[in-house]
Amino acid sequence: MGTICILLGLIFLIAFTGGGFFLSNLILTNTTFKTLMGFAKITDARLIYIIVVGLCFLIGLLICLNLAMHGLNSNKISKLQAQIKRLSR
């Protein structure tokens, strides 16, 4: 269970980062989205990429760290339960 949580966290991080690139491409191609997001005055596309991908990466990183910590706790609890079970026999 713990290893699955850790791997799922890494998958979420990669997915959110890729989603950030997809979202920034969508914002750059559609002027309505660009205006609604408040990027109408920004003429440099690299800055929009940095902002959108950075925010998506940050959200993905928070989810990844949360799942990784749950996974590490689950692994540690499993090891402790095995030790207690072994000692109680």
C-alpha positions as CSV (number, residue, x, y, z in Angstrom):
1,M,0.0,0.0,0.0
2,G,2.8,2.4,0.9
3,T,4.7,1.9,-2.3
4,I,1.6,2.4,-4.4
5,C,1.0,5.7,-2.6
6,I,4.5,6.9,-3.4
7,L,4.3,5.9,-7.0
8,L,0.8,7.5,-7.3
9,G,2.3,10.7,-5.9
10,L,5.0,10.8,-8.6
11,I,2.3,10.1,-11.3
12,F,0.3,13.0,-10.0
13,L,3.3,15.3,-10.1
14,I,4.1,14.3,-13.7
15,A,0.4,14.6,-14.7
16,F,0.0,18.1,-13.1
17,T,3.2,19.3,-14.8
18,G,2.0,18.0,-18.2
19,G,-1.4,19.5,-17.5
20,G,0.3,22.8,-16.9
21,F,1.9,22.7,-20.4
22,F,-1.5,21.7,-21.9
23,L,-3.3,24.5,-20.0
24,S,-0.7,27.2,-21.0
25,N,-1.0,26.1,-24.7
26,L,-4.8,26.4,-24.4
27,I,-4.5,29.9,-22.8
28,L,-2.1,31.1,-25.5
29,T,-4.2,29.9,-28.4
30,N,-7.5,31.4,-27.1
31,T,-7.8,35.1,-26.5
32,T,-10.9,34.7,-24.3
33,F,-9.1,32.4,-21.9
34,K,-6.1,34.8,-22.0
35,T,-8.3,37.7,-21.0
36,L,-10.2,35.8,-18.4
37,M,-7.0,34.6,-16.7
38,G,-5.7,38.2,-16.7
39,F,-2.8,37.5,-19.1
40,A,-4.1,40.0,-21.7
41,K,-1.3,42.5,-21.1
42,I,1.5,39.9,-21.1
43,T,3.0,39.7,-24.6
44,D,5.8,37.2,-23.8
45,A,4.6,33.6,-24.1
46,R,7.5,32.3,-22.0
47,L,6.2,34.2,-18.9
48,I,2.8,32.6,-19.3
49,Y,4.4,29.2,-19.6
50,I,6.4,29.9,-16.4
51,I,3.5,31.1,-14.4
52,V,1.0,28.4,-15.4
53,V,3.4,25.4,-15.4
54,G,4.9,26.7,-12.1
55,L,1.5,26.8,-10.4
56,C,0.5,23.4,-11.7
57,F,3.9,22.0,-10.6
58,L,3.4,23.4,-7.2
59,I,0.0,21.9,-6.8
60,G,1.3,18.6,-8.1
61,L,4.2,18.7,-5.7
62,L,2.0,19.3,-2.7
63,I,-0.2,16.3,-3.7
64,C,3.0,14.2,-4.4
65,L,4.5,15.0,-1.0
66,N,1.2,14.3,0.8
67,L,0.9,10.9,-0.9
68,A,4.6,10.1,-0.4
69,M,4.4,10.8,3.4
70,H,1.3,8.6,3.6
71,G,3.2,5.9,1.8
72,L,6.2,6.2,4.1
73,N,4.0,6.1,7.2
74,S,2.2,3.1,5.9
75,N,5.4,1.2,5.2
76,K,6.7,2.1,8.7
77,I,3.5,1.0,10.4
78,S,3.6,-2.3,8.5
79,K,7.1,-3.0,9.6
80,L,6.2,-2.2,13.2
81,Q,3.1,-4.4,13.1
82,A,5.3,-7.3,11.8
83,Q,7.8,-6.7,14.6
84,I,5.0,-6.7,17.2
85,K,3.5,-9.8,15.7
86,R,6.9,-11.6,15.8
87,L,7.6,-10.6,19.4
88,S,4.2,-11.6,20.7
89,R,4.7,-15.3,19.6
